[in-house]
Amino acid sequence: MKRCNSIAFIFCFLISVLVTTAQNIKYHINSDGSFSIKGSAVQINDCYPAIDGRMVKPIGISILAKDGQDIIRYKLVNGSIELSLKYVDNAVAISTSVSSESVYGNFISPIHDAIVAGATRIYRTPTHIMGNGGIKDWPTDKMDFSSCGNATGLIPITGATMVVSTRDFSKFSSYTNCLPTANNGGKKLMDISIATEKIYSKVLPTIFITENESAFEAMRNEALQIAKQANVKNNKPPSYHWCSWYYAYYHLTEQLMSDYLKGFKSLQPNVPIQTVQIDAGYFPHPGDWLEPHYRFPNGIEKSVKEIISNNYKAGIWIGPYMVGNKSKLYKDHPDWVLCRTDGKPIVNMQFYGEERLWGAMDEEIYTLDTSNPAVMEYLRKVFRAFRKMGITFFKTDFMLYGSESSNNVKRFTPGKTSIEYQHDLYKMIREEIGQDAYWLGCIAPYVPMLGYADGMRISGDISPTWAGGKNMFEETVGAQHFNNIWWQNDPDAIILREKYNWMSDEEAKSMILWMGMLGGVVNTSDLFHEIPKKRVDLFRFIEPSNEKAFATLPFIDQNSKFDIMVRKYPAMKSCAVLFVNRSTEKAKLDYKIEQLSGMLQATCFDWNEQGSQEIGKKETITIELNAHESKLIYISEDGKGPGMMTLGGKQK
């Protein structure tokens, strides 16, 4: 095998895992056209196709073997549905074709109301920000979460996790529904649906079924396959940047931006962030992105040039789909907004009351109809202008506005699915900002942005409280299996400041280390020159390296009092393990070094922003943590400490 370069190291490692991990998935087709999928520990039985939630009622069924696959043809009154099953690279692949539009529907389910045996929990892939990802109990009396995303893990009490997934998102989205047992006589029923939006295609995305002994690796391996299908590059260094929002909010001005830059440069040595990003507030109204505003009377170009002259990359926030009812754009082009089938505009935000005091400039926010060539040309002009100014970091927000089903809206140019319209916009944006620019998606649908975004916000807005980080902890766990495979996950801005912060030192440190350990985007909105040195040192300590690294969650499917992440440093023959006690009670637990690092015994160090202290060569380590406290342990095979290396793996 050819040696992998540093950027491709993770992908090569994961490919080797895929090749060497034994897969035991088998399928069996019954004479009545139903079929079953059997894994080492989980089975999906009585599988049968459906259209719009109703099982097909064929007037004839034929089963034949052809070209290495088994084909089930369900003959209907007005056409037919055909499923083909075959083995591909240690997976069962199920492909679906529909003979004509006359038998088409909004949802085609190759597997409908199938009975799942062996699985007790679900490993959800979130579909968008705050998507409630991660491991959940199978629902009982109600749907405790929305439909699962494109990849869903079925976890048994013991044994291999089975993963059901689709990998092609060029035209359609797909979902897995795990139905409440109380509604089905105690049975666990599952439905896999492809949302067609009534846009006909003879061939629909293939479903792949795989398994792995590790629930986390099962999902991570499938995330890799999805990335390969989407031609994800993922070749940029992890982002380490400053964003104006969580300090200045709408109150950032040209003068404040200049003052902040002077403050940043007053620190010696400087905090080595790559980018300074201007967030919302520089424009008079959403949609009028290039219009001057009293806070930036000269437009933002002056500030952009000043950022660049201080040796930072310049970044900007923009909501491409957004247009405010007070904007010049809406007044000039009211016909550019996306309307529902009744002709009324889609209203995404409403500010009718006191919230306008906090900076909202419009009573209503609408969605631009990007199927209109004039809209696309306008947005092209905006992104081209930003790039011409020298901006090379783009945070695009509220991207979910483009996800409206084509069934529910009147488009200027109909005939495509919502994903296809999104691809049209994303392709145009990437053309204008360039392949070298860093693109951070926010409030975005995940799979349509595969192959376009370099980073992705995955959790809700952070706040300076321990409770305010709850969603961040949960979503970073639930989305870690695709971090640094689909893109760099963004857990949101890190709260460094002590003032105007309700967190204790230990709570703040736990949250900072957790966000730095993940291996994705690292950013803050706090002013380095106005916060305590120990907090600046913490931010320096979590600086990422130029090479990608990711933390694994080896205990994600186990009941543990601590949240645990492991991050390996192959060149150092070592790893870091972060233990966080998110509970309200003190706890003390023992861990085998082999469980944490794969080494039977190794030299352990207490590690923090001040340095490391050796605690001896161990086979077992005892961790005792107070509520909301954390502990970072460096584990070394050769007995050497981390030296001046950052948690992100950068050598100092």
Order of alpha helices (4+ residues) and beta strands (2+ residues): alpha-beta-beta-beta-beta-beta-beta-beta-beta-beta-beta-beta-beta-beta-beta-beta-beta-beta-alpha-beta-alpha-alpha-beta-alpha-beta-beta-alpha-beta-beta-beta-alpha-beta-beta-alpha-beta-beta-alpha-beta-alpha-beta-alpha-beta-beta-beta-beta-alpha-beta-beta-beta-beta
